[in-house]
C-alpha cells in the first residue's frame, strides 16, 4: 500500500498572466511533498514516512528561460519489524544547487516546461532498537547529482497558474560515513522514474510589476 501527496505551496513572480515568462521576471517558489509507504518482505515488514520542502528563487534572463537556485530539506522516518526485533530510523537531508527551466508555449495560457538542475547535499541518519532509550551513533552522507524533468504549466487567470511535473531522469552519487568507526561506502544511482512519487502538482501565484 502506498500513498503520496505532493503539492507546491506558492510561486510569486513579477509578471502579468500572458507575459509571465518575459525577461526580467523574478520567481520565488516553494513546494512541499509528503509520501507514506507500508511494505512487507519475506523476513520483515514496516512503514516509512517522508516529508520534503523545496524553496527556490529564479530569474527570467531571457523570455521563457528561467535560471535560479533551488534548495531542499527533507525528513524521513522508517519503522521495521523482524524476528530479530523492532527498529526505528530517522534521517535528515539538506541540499542546494542551480537549475534552468525552459517554457515552450502550447497555447496562450498553456506551457510545456523542461527543467534541469545540479544539486549537492549533506545528510544524517540514526537507528535504534525499540527497547533502547536512545539512538546509536549517526551516519553522515554527502550526495551530488544531476536531474531533468518535464512538466506543464497552465495560467488560468492573471494571477493564478497551475502546474504539474511528470517524472524525472536523474544521476546521483552518495558517500556515507559511519561513526565512530569512520567506515565509508559509496553508491551511484541512475534512473528514469515516472512513478507518482517523482511527480508533483502545484499552484503559481503571480504579482504584476
N, CA and C atoms as an extended XYZ file, in Angstrom:
627
Properties=species:S:1:pos:R:3:atomname:S:1:resname:S:1:resid:I:1 pbc="F F F"
N         0.860       -1.189        0.000 N   UNK     1
C         0.000        0.000        0.000 CA  UNK     1
C         0.888        1.228        0.000 C   UNK     1
N         0.560        2.174       -0.865 N   UNK     2
C         1.401        3.363       -0.963 CA  UNK     2
C         0.536        4.568       -1.251 C   UNK     2
N         0.722        5.635       -0.500 N   UNK     3
C         0.004        6.869       -0.744 CA  UNK     3
C         1.010        7.986       -0.890 C   UNK     3
N         0.640        8.958       -1.710 N   UNK     4
C         1.552       10.074       -1.948 CA  UNK     4
C         0.744       11.350       -2.072 C   UNK     4
N         1.195       12.375       -1.366 N   UNK     5
C         0.612       13.695       -1.553 CA  UNK     5
C         1.751       14.670       -1.757 C   UNK     5
N         1.742       15.366       -2.883 N   UNK     6
C         2.788       16.344       -3.157 CA  UNK     6
C         2.137       17.596       -3.688 C   UNK     6
N         2.448       18.748       -3.120 N   UNK     7
C         1.828       19.988       -3.565 CA  UNK     7
C         2.809       21.130       -3.428 C   UNK     7
N         2.851       21.984       -4.413 N   UNK     8
C         3.665       23.183       -4.323 CA  UNK     8
C         2.835       24.284       -3.677 C   UNK     8
N         3.364       24.907       -2.631 N   UNK     9
C         2.596       25.865       -1.866 CA  UNK     9
C         2.470       27.210       -2.562 C   UNK     9
N         3.592       27.723       -3.112 N   UNK    10
C         3.455       29.040       -3.690 CA  UNK    10
C         4.542       29.310       -4.703 C   UNK    10
N         4.220       30.173       -5.679 N   UNK    11
C         5.233       30.768       -6.550 CA  UNK    11
C         4.811       32.209       -6.770 C   UNK    11
N         5.651       33.155       -6.399 N   UNK    12
C         5.355       34.561       -6.574 CA  UNK    12
C         6.251       35.111       -7.665 C   UNK    12
N         5.692       35.825       -8.632 N   UNK    13
C         6.521       36.396       -9.692 CA  UNK    13
C         6.008       37.765      -10.083 C   UNK    13
N         6.903       38.610      -10.615 N   UNK    14
C         6.524       39.950      -11.050 CA  UNK    14
C         6.240       39.912      -12.537 C   UNK    14
N         5.043       39.452      -12.908 N   UNK    15
C         4.698       39.310      -14.319 CA  UNK    15
C         3.199       39.358      -14.472 C   UNK    15
N         2.717       39.599      -15.682 N   UNK    16
C         1.294       39.531      -15.988 CA  UNK    16
C         0.956       38.143      -16.478 C   UNK    16
N        -0.325       37.844      -16.649 N   UNK    17
C        -0.744       36.485      -16.959 CA  UNK    17
C        -0.157       35.984      -18.261 C   UNK    17
N        -0.092       36.848      -19.265 N   UNK    18
C         0.345       36.384      -20.569 CA  UNK    18
C         1.773       36.826      -20.903 C   UNK    18
N         2.446       37.477      -19.933 N   UNK    19
C         3.850       37.841      -20.122 CA  UNK    19
C         4.655       37.360      -18.933 C   UNK    19
N         4.133       36.337      -18.266 N   UNK    20
C         4.738       35.882      -17.025 CA  UNK    20
C         6.114       35.266      -17.225 C   UNK    20
N         6.445       34.888      -18.442 N   UNK    21
C         7.749       34.278      -18.704 CA  UNK    21
C         8.684       35.230      -19.441 C   UNK    21
N         8.424       36.546      -19.370 N   UNK    22
C         9.251       37.515      -20.080 CA  UNK    22
C        10.517       37.835      -19.307 C   UNK    22
N        11.518       38.354      -20.022 N   UNK    23
C        12.805       38.689      -19.425 CA  UNK    23
C        12.636       39.692      -18.288 C   UNK    23
N        13.353       39.490      -17.195 N   UNK    24
C        13.292       40.371      -16.040 CA  UNK    24
C        12.366       39.914      -14.940 C   UNK    24
N        11.596       38.875      -15.163 N   UNK    25
C        10.679       38.355      -14.151 CA  UNK    25
C        11.445       37.607      -13.062 C   UNK    25
N        11.107       37.901      -11.814 N   UNK    26
C        11.680       37.199      -10.668 CA  UNK    26
C        10.659       36.199      -10.149 C   UNK    26
N        11.095       34.987       -9.847 N   UNK    27
C        10.207       33.917       -9.396 CA  UNK    27
C        10.711       33.375       -8.067 C   UNK    27
N         9.858       33.437       -7.057 N   UNK    28
C        10.153       32.800       -5.771 CA  UNK    28
C         9.188       31.641       -5.613 C   UNK    28
N         9.704       30.442       -5.408 N   UNK    29
C         8.827       29.268       -5.396 CA  UNK    29
C         9.095       28.383       -4.193 C   UNK    29
N         8.144       27.533       -3.912 N   UNK    30
C         8.305       26.561       -2.841 CA  UNK    30
C         7.368       25.395       -3.032 C   UNK    30
N         7.810       24.218       -2.656 N   UNK    31
C         6.964       23.030       -2.755 CA  UNK    31
C         7.100       22.191       -1.498 C   UNK    31
N         6.039       21.497       -1.169 N   UNK    32
C         6.014       20.594       -0.024 CA  UNK    32
C         5.515       19.242       -0.496 C   UNK    32
N         6.220       18.190       -0.141 N   UNK    33
C         5.809       16.841       -0.518 CA  UNK    33
C         5.700       15.936        0.690 C   UNK    33
N         4.762       15.024        0.634 N   UNK    34
C         4.565       14.051        1.710 CA  UNK    34
C         4.339       12.682        1.090 C   UNK    34
N         5.124       11.698        1.500 N   UNK    35
C         4.981       10.334        0.978 CA  UNK    35
C         4.959        9.348        2.132 C   UNK    35
N         4.082        8.371        2.046 N   UNK    36
C         3.965        7.345        3.085 CA  UNK    36
C         3.817        5.990        2.420 C   UNK    36
N         4.518        4.996        2.943 N   UNK    37
C         4.518        3.670        2.331 CA  UNK    37
C         4.555        2.595        3.407 C   UNK    37
N         3.727        1.587        3.243 N   UNK    38
C         3.777        0.382        4.070 CA  UNK    38
C         4.235       -0.762        3.186 C   UNK    38
N         5.105       -1.622        3.700 N   UNK    39
C         5.673       -2.682        2.871 CA  UNK    39
C         5.808       -3.975        3.664 C   UNK    39
N         5.826       -5.071        2.931 N   UNK    40
C         6.025       -6.397        3.507 CA  UNK    40
C         7.092       -7.128        2.711 C   UNK    40
N         8.040       -7.735        3.417 N   UNK    41
C         9.102       -8.507        2.794 CA  UNK    41
C         9.100       -9.915        3.390 C   UNK    41
N         9.954      -10.764        2.874 N   UNK    42
C         9.996      -12.147        3.347 CA  UNK    42
C        10.353      -12.231        4.819 C   UNK    42
N        11.333      -11.431        5.249 N   UNK    43
C        11.834      -11.534        6.617 CA  UNK    43
C        11.447      -10.368        7.515 C   UNK    43
N        10.796       -9.350        6.972 N   UNK    44
C        10.428       -8.206        7.799 CA  UNK    44
C         9.335       -7.403        7.103 C   UNK    44
N         8.694       -6.530        7.853 N   UNK    45
C         7.742       -5.577        7.294 CA  UNK    45
C         7.887       -4.258        8.037 C   UNK    45
N         7.284       -3.233        7.506 N   UNK    46
C         7.416       -1.929        8.137 CA  UNK    46
C         6.681       -0.850        7.382 C   UNK    46
N         6.981        0.391        7.729 N   UNK    47
C         6.390        1.538        7.056 CA  UNK    47
C         7.373        2.699        7.087 C   UNK    47
N         7.214        3.600        6.138 N   UNK    48
C         8.104        4.749        6.044 CA  UNK    48
C         7.300        6.004        5.751 C   UNK    48
N         7.801        7.131        6.241 N   UNK    49
C         7.197        8.434        6.015 CA  UNK    49
C         8.288        9.413        5.620 C   UNK    49
N         8.014       10.244        4.615 N   UNK    50
C         8.999       11.220        4.164 CA  UNK    50
C         8.325       12.561        3.909 C   UNK    50
N         8.911       13.619        4.455 N   UNK    51
C         8.408       14.979        4.270 CA  UNK    51
C         9.504       15.803        3.613 C   UNK    51
N         9.152       16.563        2.570 N   UNK    52
C        10.132       17.339        1.822 CA  UNK    52
C         9.640       18.764        1.605 C   UNK    52
N        10.568       19.718        1.691 N   UNK    53
C        10.283       21.126        1.425 CA  UNK    53
C        11.341       21.632        0.450 C   UNK    53
N        10.906       22.276       -0.652 N   UNK    54
C        11.831       22.718       -1.700 CA  UNK    54
C        11.577       24.179       -2.076 C   UNK    54
N        12.159       25.146       -1.367 N   UNK    55
C        12.079       26.545       -1.795 CA  UNK    55
C        13.132       26.860       -2.852 C   UNK    55
N        12.846       27.855       -3.696 N   UNK    56
C        13.813       28.263       -4.717 CA  UNK    56
C        13.540       29.696       -5.152 C   UNK    56
N        14.525       30.290       -5.801 N   UNK    57
C        14.368       31.623       -6.364 CA  UNK    57
C        14.956       31.622       -7.766 C   UNK    57
N        14.225       32.193       -8.726 N   UNK    58
C        14.662       32.171      -10.116 CA  UNK    58
C        14.487       33.517      -10.793 C   UNK    58
N        15.057       33.632      -11.990 N   UNK    59
C        15.031       34.881      -12.750 CA  UNK    59
C        14.985       34.558      -14.240 C   UNK    59
N        14.067       35.211      -14.961 N   UNK    60
C        13.998       35.049      -16.414 CA  UNK    60
C        14.994       36.014      -17.059 C   UNK    60
N        16.174       35.534      -17.393 N   UNK    61
C        17.162       36.405      -18.021 CA  UNK    61
C        16.920       36.518      -19.519 C   UNK    61
N        16.088       35.631      -20.069 N   UNK    62
C        15.587       35.732      -21.433 CA  UNK    62
C        14.120       35.328      -21.412 C   UNK    62
N        13.377       35.745      -22.425 N   UNK    63
C        11.976       35.344      -22.499 CA  UNK    63
C        11.860       33.825      -22.474 C   UNK    63
N        11.007       33.325      -21.571 N   UNK    64
C        10.685       31.902      -21.456 CA  UNK    64
C        11.866       31.040      -21.020 C   UNK    64
N        12.910       31.645      -20.484 N   UNK    65
C        14.058       30.879      -19.992 CA  UNK    65
C        14.407       31.348      -18.586 C   UNK    65
N        14.207       30.473      -17.615 N   UNK    66
C        14.393       30.790      -16.202 CA  UNK    66
C        15.636       30.091      -15.659 C   UNK    66
N        16.425       30.808      -14.871 N   UNK    67
C        17.558       30.220      -14.162 CA  UNK    67
C        17.423       30.589      -12.688 C   UNK    67
N        17.958       29.753      -11.814 N   UNK    68
C        17.823       30.051      -10.403 CA  UNK    68
C        18.561       29.077       -9.511 C   UNK    68
N        18.312       29.221       -8.229 N   UNK    69
C        18.896       28.366       -7.198 CA  UNK    69
C        17.759       27.696       -6.434 C   UNK    69
N        17.832       26.396       -6.292 N   UNK    70
C        16.832       25.658       -5.516 CA  UNK    70
C        17.497       25.023       -4.302 C   UNK    70
N        16.733       24.876       -3.246 N   UNK    71
C        17.200       24.208       -2.037 CA  UNK    71
C        16.199       23.131       -1.648 C   UNK    71
N        16.637       22.209       -0.823 N   UNK    72
C        15.757       21.129       -0.393 CA  UNK    72
C        16.012       20.736        1.046 C   UNK    72
N        14.950       20.450        1.761 N   UNK    73
C        15.027       19.976        3.140 CA  UNK    73
C        14.094       18.777        3.266 C   UNK    73
N        14.580       17.687        3.831 N   UNK    74
C        13.732       16.500        3.949 CA  UNK    74
C        13.954       15.802        5.288 C   UNK    74
N        12.896       15.156        5.741 N   UNK    75
C        12.932       14.355        6.966 CA  UNK    75
C        12.278       13.019        6.667 C   UNK    75
N        12.917       11.933        7.067 N   UNK    76
C        12.365       10.602        6.855 CA  UNK    76
C        12.344        9.786        8.137 C   UNK    76
N        11.340        8.942        8.259 N   UNK    77
C        11.215        8.059        9.420 CA  UNK    77
C        10.814        6.681        8.907 C   UNK    77
N        11.526        5.659        9.340 N   UNK    78
C        11.256        4.293        8.904 CA  UNK    78
C        11.167        3.376       10.120 C   UNK    78
N        10.125        2.567       10.152 N   UNK    79
C         9.928        1.594       11.228 CA  UNK    79
C         9.845        0.204       10.620 C   UNK    79
N        10.616       -0.733       11.148 N   UNK    80
C        10.614       -2.097       10.617 CA  UNK    80
C        10.578       -3.109       11.757 C   UNK    80
N        10.016       -4.280       11.455 N   UNK    81
C         9.876       -5.342       12.441 CA  UNK    81
C        10.270       -6.661       11.800 C   UNK    81
N        11.118       -7.410       12.500 N   UNK    82
C        11.553       -8.713       12.014 CA  UNK    82
C        11.678       -9.663       13.195 C   UNK    82
N        12.152      -10.878       12.931 N   UNK    83
C        12.342      -11.842       14.011 CA  UNK    83
C        13.407      -11.377       15.000 C   UNK    83
N        14.313      -10.527       14.552 N   UNK    84
C        15.377      -10.034       15.428 CA  UNK    84
C        14.925       -8.900       16.327 C   UNK    84
N        13.764       -8.322       16.067 N   UNK    85
C        13.277       -7.220       16.880 CA  UNK    85
C        12.682       -6.113       16.036 C   UNK    85
N        12.393       -5.015       16.682 N   UNK    86
C        11.813       -3.856       16.030 CA  UNK    86
C        12.816       -2.700       16.045 C   UNK    86
N        12.847       -1.958       14.930 N   UNK    87
C        13.824       -0.885       14.792 CA  UNK    87
C        13.153        0.360       14.218 C   UNK    87
N        13.721        1.502       14.577 N   UNK    88
C        13.251        2.770       14.048 CA  UNK    88
C        14.462        3.577       13.592 C   UNK    88
N        14.338        4.238       12.452 N   UNK    89
C        15.422        5.078       11.951 CA  UNK    89
C        14.863        6.428       11.520 C   UNK    89
N        15.689        7.463       11.672 N   UNK    90
C        15.330        8.810       11.263 CA  UNK    90
C        16.454        9.379       10.407 C   UNK    90
N        16.088       10.163        9.395 N   UNK    91
C        17.090       10.759        8.519 CA  UNK    91
C        16.728       12.208        8.214 C   UNK    91
N        17.770       13.010        8.005 N   UNK    92
C        17.621       14.419        7.670 CA  UNK    92
C        18.554       14.739        6.505 C   UNK    92
N        18.082       15.573        5.569 N   UNK    93
C        18.907       15.937        4.422 CA  UNK    93
C        18.686       17.397        4.048 C   UNK    93
N        19.772       18.055        3.641 N   UNK    94
C        19.739       19.429        3.152 CA  UNK    94
C        20.505       19.471        1.841 C   UNK    94
N        19.947       20.132        0.819 N   UNK    95
C        20.614       20.200       -0.481 CA  UNK    95
C        20.385       21.561       -1.122 C   UNK    95
N        21.224       21.886       -2.110 N   UNK    96
C        21.089       23.138       -2.848 CA  UNK    96
C        21.798       23.004       -4.184 C   UNK    96
N        21.367       23.808       -5.161 N   UNK    97
C        22.026       23.777       -6.461 CA  UNK    97
C        21.319       24.636       -7.488 C   UNK    97
N        21.973       24.906       -8.619 N   UNK    98
C        21.378       25.725       -9.678 CA  UNK    98
C        20.443       24.915      -10.568 C   UNK    98
N        19.516       25.615      -11.219 N   UNK    99
C        18.626       24.954      -12.173 CA  UNK    99
C        18.357       25.881      -13.351 C   UNK    99
N        17.866       25.313      -14.434 N   UNK   100
C        17.429       26.062      -15.606 CA  UNK   100
C        16.115       25.458      -16.090 C   UNK   100
N        15.188       26.319      -16.518 N   UNK   101
C        13.870       25.833      -16.944 CA  UNK   101
C        13.436       26.578      -18.208 C   UNK   101
N        13.065       25.840      -19.227 N   UNK   102
C        12.604       26.404      -20.492 CA  UNK   102
C        11.096       26.249      -20.607 C   UNK   102
N        10.416       27.341      -21.003 N   UNK   103
C         8.965       27.339      -21.201 CA  UNK   103
C         8.667       27.358      -22.696 C   UNK   103
N         7.924       26.383      -23.163 N   UNK   104
C         7.547       26.290      -24.572 CA  UNK   104
C         6.030       26.416      -24.681 C   UNK   104
N         5.505       27.455      -25.356 N   UNK   105
C         4.056       27.663      -25.405 CA  UNK   105
C         3.348       26.617      -26.260 C   UNK   105
N         2.276       26.090      -25.709 N   UNK   106
C         1.377       25.207      -26.453 CA  UNK   106
C         0.173       26.010      -26.927 C   UNK   106
N        -0.394       26.786      -26.001 N   UNK   107
C        -1.415       27.779      -26.319 CA  UNK   107
C        -1.007       29.065      -25.609 C   UNK   107
N        -1.882       30.063      -25.626 N   UNK   108
C        -1.569       31.330      -24.970 CA  UNK   108
C        -1.379       31.159      -23.469 C   UNK   108
N        -2.080       30.211      -22.871 N   UNK   109
C        -2.028       30.025      -21.429 CA  UNK   109
C        -1.303       28.757      -20.991 C   UNK   109
N        -1.123       27.815      -21.880 N   UNK   110
C        -0.545       26.520      -21.525 CA  UNK   110
C         0.888       26.418      -22.045 C   UNK   110
N         1.810       26.018      -21.141 N   UNK   111
C         3.220       25.895      -21.491 CA  UNK   111
C         3.734       24.502      -21.137 C   UNK   111
N         4.538       23.962      -22.026 N   UNK   112
C         5.344       22.783      -21.691 CA  UNK   112
C         6.654       23.287      -21.099 C   UNK   112
N         7.118       22.658      -20.002 N   UNK   113
C         8.367       23.067      -19.369 CA  UNK   113
C         9.357       21.914      -19.368 C   UNK   113
N        10.612       22.264      -19.577 N   UNK   114
C        11.710       21.304      -19.492 CA  UNK   114
C        12.722       21.863      -18.502 C   UNK   114
N        12.965       21.133      -17.417 N   UNK   115
C        13.836       21.609      -16.344 CA  UNK   115
C        15.031       20.688      -16.167 C   UNK   115
N        16.167       21.280      -15.798 N   UNK   116
C        17.367       20.509      -15.478 CA  UNK   116
C        18.091       21.208      -14.341 C   UNK   116
N        18.754       20.432      -13.492 N   UNK   117
C        19.428       21.045      -12.361 CA  UNK   117
C        20.545       20.196      -11.800 C   UNK   117
N        21.457       20.864      -11.092 N   UNK   118
C        22.520       20.218      -10.338 CA  UNK   118
C        22.229       20.402       -8.859 C   UNK   118
N        22.661       19.466       -8.042 N   UNK   119
C        22.443       19.599       -6.607 CA  UNK   119
C        23.558       18.919       -5.832 C   UNK   119
N        23.790       19.412       -4.629 N   UNK   120
C        24.724       18.799       -3.694 CA  UNK   120
C        24.123       18.932       -2.307 C   UNK   120
N        24.289       17.910       -1.485 N   UNK   121
C        23.661       17.957       -0.180 CA  UNK   121
C        24.344       17.092        0.849 C   UNK   121
N        24.003       17.338        2.101 N   UNK   122
C        24.508       16.556        3.222 CA  UNK   122
C        23.324       15.964        3.971 C   UNK   122
N        23.571       14.856        4.650 N   UNK   123
C        22.504       14.189        5.383 CA  UNK   123
C        23.015       13.472        6.611 C   UNK   123
N        22.089       13.095        7.478 N   UNK   124
C        22.408       12.367        8.701 CA  UNK   124
C        21.303       11.364        8.975 C   UNK   124
N        21.666       10.193        9.486 N   UNK   125
C        20.681        9.159        9.810 CA  UNK   125
C        21.068        8.462       11.107 C   UNK   125
N        20.054        8.100       11.900 N   UNK   126
C        20.257        7.374       13.152 CA  UNK   126
C        19.258        6.235       13.242 C   UNK   126
N        19.666        5.137       13.897 N   UNK   127
C        18.802        3.969       14.070 CA  UNK   127
C        18.881        3.494       15.512 C   UNK   127
N        17.743        2.998       16.031 N   UNK   128
C        17.746        2.410       17.364 CA  UNK   128
C        16.744        1.273       17.417 C   UNK   128
N        16.987        0.320       18.321 N   UNK   129
C        16.015       -0.725       18.617 CA  UNK   129
C        14.979       -0.160       19.576 C   UNK   129
N        13.742       -0.645       19.474 N   UNK   130
C        12.676       -0.103       20.303 CA  UNK   130
C        12.977       -0.219       21.795 C   UNK   130
N        13.725       -1.253       22.195 N   UNK   131
C        13.974       -1.437       23.613 CA  UNK   131
C        15.021       -0.470       24.152 C   UNK   131
N        15.732        0.230       23.265 N   UNK   132
C        16.736        1.196       23.700 CA  UNK   132
C        16.108        2.574       23.868 C   UNK   132
N        16.632        3.351       24.825 N   UNK   133
C        16.095        4.672       25.075 CA  UNK   133
C        16.659        5.726       24.124 C   UNK   133
N        17.826        5.492       23.572 N   UNK   134
C        18.463        6.491       22.723 CA  UNK   134
C        18.912        5.880       21.401 C   UNK   134
N        19.165        6.745       20.436 N   UNK   135
C        19.647        6.313       19.132 CA  UNK   135
C        21.143        6.029       19.192 C   UNK   135
N        21.591        5.189       18.265 N   UNK   136
C        23.009        4.899       18.159 CA  UNK   136
C        23.762        6.021       17.468 C   UNK   136
N        25.042        5.789       17.200 N   UNK   137
C        25.853        6.784       16.520 CA  UNK   137
C        25.312        7.029       15.104 C   UNK   137
N        25.315        8.277       14.648 N   UNK   138
C        24.736        8.579       13.335 CA  UNK   138
C        25.675        8.254       12.188 C   UNK   138
N        25.112        8.161       11.007 N   UNK   139
C        25.888        8.104        9.773 CA  UNK   139
C        25.748        9.448        9.072 C   UNK   139
N        26.821        9.873        8.402 N   UNK   140
C        26.822       11.144        7.685 CA  UNK   140
C        26.983       10.859        6.199 C   UNK   140
N        26.314       11.644        5.368 N   UNK   141
C        26.391       11.402        3.926 CA  UNK   141
C        26.575       12.707        3.164 C   UNK   141
N        27.209       12.581        2.010 N   UNK   142
C        27.338       13.690        1.061 CA  UNK   142
C        26.903       13.181       -0.303 C   UNK   142
N        25.982       13.895       -0.944 N   UNK   143
C        25.411       13.446       -2.215 CA  UNK   143
C        25.438       14.579       -3.234 C   UNK   143
N        25.759       14.251       -4.473 N   UNK   144
C        25.644       15.215       -5.559 CA  UNK   144
C        25.002       14.530       -6.756 C   UNK   144
N        24.366       15.322       -7.615 N   UNK   145
C        23.686       14.702       -8.743 CA  UNK   145
C        23.190       15.710       -9.753 C   UNK   145
N        22.601       15.188      -10.807 N   UNK   146
C        22.002       15.981      -11.874 CA  UNK   146
C        20.664       15.351      -12.233 C   UNK   146
N        19.676       16.178      -12.555 N   UNK   147
C        18.349       15.651      -12.870 CA  UNK   147
C        17.694       16.490      -13.956 C   UNK   147
N        16.705       15.906      -14.620 N   UNK   148
C        15.911       16.598      -15.637 CA  UNK   148
C        14.469       16.137      -15.512 C   UNK   148
N        13.527       17.071      -15.717 N   UNK   149
C        12.114       16.730      -15.548 CA  UNK   149
C        11.246       17.546      -16.494 C   UNK   149
N        10.286       16.918      -17.176 N   UNK   150
C         9.306       17.643      -17.984 CA  UNK   150
C         8.109       18.051      -17.134 C   UNK   150
N         7.310       18.976      -17.643 N   UNK   151
C         6.125       19.387      -16.910 CA  UNK   151
C         5.207       20.247      -17.763 C   UNK   151
N         4.078       20.637      -17.184 N   UNK   152
C         3.106       21.519      -17.828 CA  UNK   152
C         2.724       22.628      -16.863 C   UNK   152
N         2.581       23.840      -17.378 N   UNK   153
C         2.108       24.973      -16.588 CA  UNK   153
C         0.937       25.617      -17.314 C   UNK   153
N        -0.171       25.832      -16.600 N   UNK   154
C        -1.362       26.454      -17.175 CA  UNK   154
C        -1.717       27.687      -16.352 C   UNK   154
N        -1.752       28.848      -16.999 N   UNK   155
C        -2.099       30.093      -16.332 CA  UNK   155
C        -3.594       30.331      -16.496 C   UNK   155
N        -4.345       30.002      -15.443 N   UNK   156
C        -5.803       30.064      -15.503 CA  UNK   156
C        -6.320       31.494      -15.454 C   UNK   156
N        -5.673       32.377      -14.692 N   UNK   157
C        -6.056       33.781      -14.582 CA  UNK   157
C        -4.795       34.632      -14.644 C   UNK   157
N        -4.971       35.940      -14.473 N   UNK   158
C        -3.819       36.833      -14.496 CA  UNK   158
C        -2.885       36.596      -13.316 C   UNK   158
N        -3.391       36.022      -12.245 N   UNK   159
C        -2.572       35.833      -11.058 CA  UNK   159
C        -2.373       34.381      -10.657 C   UNK   159
N        -3.126       33.481      -11.229 N   UNK   160
C        -3.084       32.095      -10.776 CA  UNK   160
C        -2.676       31.150      -11.893 C   UNK   160
N        -1.656       30.339      -11.637 N   UNK   161
C        -1.224       29.312      -12.567 CA  UNK   161
C        -1.203       27.957      -11.889 C   UNK   161
N        -1.470       26.927      -12.650 N   UNK   162
C        -1.443       25.551      -12.167 CA  UNK   162
C        -0.360       24.795      -12.925 C   UNK   162
N         0.374       23.910      -12.230 N   UNK   163
C         1.402       23.154      -12.937 CA  UNK   163
C         1.499       21.733      -12.422 C   UNK   163
N         2.075       20.883      -13.258 N   UNK   164
C         2.347       19.502      -12.878 CA  UNK   164
C         3.700       19.120      -13.452 C   UNK   164
N         4.527       18.457      -12.649 N   UNK   165
C         5.761       17.850      -13.152 CA  UNK   165
C         5.496       16.370      -13.371 C   UNK   165
N         6.153       15.799      -14.377 N   UNK   166
C         5.819       14.435      -14.803 CA  UNK   166
C         7.080       13.582      -14.786 C   UNK   166
N         7.389       13.014      -13.618 N   UNK   167
C         8.550       12.136      -13.511 CA  UNK   167
C         9.864       12.880      -13.614 C   UNK   167
N        10.976       12.123      -13.654 N   UNK   168
C        12.297       12.714      -13.784 CA  UNK   168
C        13.322       11.661      -14.189 C   UNK   168
N        14.406       12.142      -14.768 N   UNK   169
C        15.585       11.326      -15.043 CA  UNK   169
C        16.710       11.890      -14.186 C   UNK   169
N        17.422       11.032      -13.456 N   UNK   170
C        18.442       11.571      -12.561 CA  UNK   170
C        19.636       10.630      -12.431 C   UNK   170
N        20.767       11.244      -12.115 N   UNK   171
C        22.001       10.540      -11.767 CA  UNK   171
C        22.500       11.133      -10.463 C   UNK   171
N        22.900       10.285       -9.521 N   UNK   172
C        23.433       10.781       -8.258 CA  UNK   172
C        24.504        9.837       -7.727 C   UNK   172
N        25.370       10.396       -6.903 N   UNK   173
C        26.445        9.633       -6.274 CA  UNK   173
C        26.509       10.049       -4.811 C   UNK   173
N        26.505        9.077       -3.914 N   UNK   174
C        26.430        9.351       -2.486 CA  UNK   174
C        27.529        8.617       -1.734 C   UNK   174
N        28.201        9.329       -0.839 N   UNK   175
C        29.216        8.745        0.037 CA  UNK   175
C        28.733        8.838        1.478 C   UNK   175
N        28.701        7.717        2.173 N   UNK   176
C        28.218        7.648        3.549 CA  UNK   176
C        29.353        7.247        4.478 C   UNK   176
N        29.463        7.956        5.608 N   UNK   177
C        30.492        7.660        6.604 CA  UNK   177
C        29.808        7.268        7.912 C   UNK   177
N        30.140        6.082        8.416 N   UNK   178
C        29.562        5.596        9.662 CA  UNK   178
C        30.423        6.033       10.839 C   UNK   178
N        29.787        6.591       11.853 N   UNK   179
C        30.505        6.991       13.057 CA  UNK   179
C        30.283        5.941       14.143 C   UNK   179
N        31.246        5.717       15.069 N   UNK   180
C        32.556        6.368       15.163 CA  UNK   180
C        33.662        5.605       14.421 C   UNK   180
N        33.322        4.561       13.672 N   UNK   181
C        34.344        3.731       13.028 CA  UNK   181
C        34.945        4.402       11.800 C   UNK   181
N        34.278        5.422       11.270 N   UNK   182
C        34.729        6.141       10.081 CA  UNK   182
C        34.750        5.241        8.845 C   UNK   182
N        33.899        4.216        8.832 N   UNK   183
C        33.769        3.349        7.664 CA  UNK   183
C        32.995        4.080        6.573 C   UNK   183
N        33.500        4.024        5.337 N   UNK   184
C        32.877        4.749        4.237 CA  UNK   184
C        32.355        3.797        3.168 C   UNK   184
N        31.258        4.175        2.540 N   UNK   185
C        30.710        3.429        1.405 CA  UNK   185
C        30.186        4.424        0.382 C   UNK   185
N        30.262        4.060       -0.900 N   UNK   186
C        29.828        4.944       -1.981 CA  UNK   186
C        28.846        4.206       -2.882 C   UNK   186
N        27.745        4.890       -3.235 N   UNK   187
C        26.732        4.305       -4.105 CA  UNK   187
C        26.412        5.277       -5.235 C   UNK   187
N        26.165        4.719       -6.415 N   UNK   188
C        25.822        5.509       -7.591 CA  UNK   188
C        24.461        5.067       -8.116 C   UNK   188
N        23.607        6.043       -8.468 N   UNK   189
C        22.266        5.743       -8.949 CA  UNK   189
C        22.030        6.435      -10.288 C   UNK   189
N        21.347        5.736      -11.183 N   UNK   190
C        20.839        6.332      -12.421 CA  UNK   190
C        19.468        5.737      -12.677 C   UNK   190
N        18.484        6.609      -12.896 N   UNK   191
C        17.135        6.083      -13.038 CA  UNK   191
C        16.263        7.047      -13.832 C   UNK   191
N        15.318        6.503      -14.576 N   UNK   192
C        14.256        7.263      -15.226 CA  UNK   192
C        12.964        6.883      -14.512 C   UNK   192
N        12.451        7.786      -13.700 N   UNK   193
C        11.339        7.485      -12.802 CA  UNK   193
C        10.094        8.250      -13.237 C   UNK   193
N         9.019        7.533      -13.543 N   UNK   194
C         7.746        8.160      -13.900 CA  UNK   194
C         6.656        7.777      -12.901 C   UNK   194
N         7.051        7.304      -11.732 N   UNK   195
C         6.092        6.919      -10.703 CA  UNK   195
C         5.503        8.166      -10.044 C   UNK   195
N         4.353        8.033       -9.353 N   UNK   196
C         3.759        9.189       -8.680 CA  UNK   196
C         4.685        9.853       -7.672 C   UNK   196
N         5.593        9.083       -7.057 N   UNK   197
C         6.485        9.656       -6.054 CA  UNK   197
C         7.480       10.645       -6.640 C   UNK   197
N         7.693       10.620       -7.956 N   UNK   198
C         8.627       11.544       -8.592 CA  UNK   198
C         7.907       12.701       -9.281 C   UNK   198
N         6.589       12.772       -9.150 N   UNK   199
C         5.795       13.824       -9.775 CA  UNK   199
C         5.175       14.720       -8.710 C   UNK   199
N         4.748       15.906       -9.119 N   UNK   200
C         4.097       16.809       -8.181 CA  UNK   200
C         3.121       17.707       -8.927 C   UNK   200
N         2.161       18.249       -8.206 N   UNK   201
C         1.226       19.225       -8.748 CA  UNK   201
C         1.275       20.456       -7.864 C   UNK   201
N         0.917       21.606       -8.412 N   UNK   202
C         1.011       22.796       -7.584 CA  UNK   202
C         0.374       24.017       -8.199 C   UNK   202
N         0.588       25.144       -7.519 N   UNK   203
C        -0.003       26.420       -7.890 CA  UNK   203
C         1.087       27.462       -8.098 C   UNK   203
N         0.795       28.451       -8.931 N   UNK   204
C         1.656       29.615       -9.074 CA  UNK   204
C         0.795       30.868       -8.916 C   UNK   204
N         1.208       31.705       -7.994 N   UNK   205
C         0.507       32.978       -7.792 CA  UNK   205
C         1.400       34.109       -8.289 C   UNK   205
N         0.880       34.953       -9.171 N   UNK   206
C         1.663       35.988       -9.835 CA  UNK   206
C         1.356       37.366       -9.269 C   UNK   206
N         2.411       38.182       -9.113 N   UNK   207
C         2.270       39.583       -8.720 CA  UNK   207
C         2.771       40.440       -9.871 C   UNK   207
N         1.918       41.317      -10.400 N   UNK   208
C         2.295       42.152      -11.540 CA  UNK   208
C         3.304       43.209      -11.131 C   UNK   208
N         4.156       43.578      -12.096 N   UNK   209
C         5.128       44.640      -11.850 CA  UNK   209
C         4.423       45.991      -11.790 C   UNK   209
